[in-house]
């Protein structure tokens, strides 16, 4: 059973949206959250600060060291960043990706 995720409505181009909002990390990083949610919470600001910490560590190392131990470059793994935790994930959505590949759906995917 999937745990319940609580969320705030996000304003996209002036309209409320309750779906995935993929540029949220960039919006939080550049501190423009109040343009997209009416009242950013303390957790929103903690998430922003965590992004700042990770990017600063990466820049200070000249890109030579991962800011998070065990975080290797994509596609080996990804880092799932939440407001108070960073989790290294191997084989992110392996079951879904395998389904797409095995059924030929990759031909219809937008890959940039």
Secondary structure, DSSP 8 states (H G I E B T S, - for coil): ---------EEETTEEE-S--TTHHHHHHTT-GGGTSSS--HHHHHHHHHHHHHHHHHHHTTTSS-SSTT---TTSEEEEE-SS-EEEEESTTHHHHHHHHHTTGGGGS---
